[in-house]
């Protein structure tokens, strides 16, 4: 291994806490942060989603290709998938096909956070 190769490998595989970059504002009060370096060959897209009090994905359901897995890190988030609603709290998770109409909103008394893993990647 040559001098400098370790740093290059780490840049591709590791995202340090200080280097997380907000990449998308999802409506009012929702911020999504990169958890991986950009890579055209990746097949999943992990992100940290921070939701302010009462923030939501919008008034109506939306859908797109792929699948989603969400693990709640903090707070309480209500997910609607098709005609069903699910209230998730810290430590709960949900997994569904994103082609199904879905939406989400923070119903906690303060901020909520979740780990979102989607495929195909949209980062």
Secondary structure as UniProt FT lines:
FT   TURN            3..4
FT   HELIX           5..13
FT   HELIX           17..19
FT   STRAND          22..25
FT   TURN            28..29
FT   STRAND          30..34
FT   TURN            40..41
FT   STRAND          45..51
FT   TURN            53..54
FT   STRAND          67..74
FT   STRAND          76..81
FT   TURN            82..83
FT   STRAND          84..89
FT   TURN            90..91
FT   STRAND          93..97
FT   TURN            98..99
FT   STRAND          102..106
FT   STRAND          112..119
//
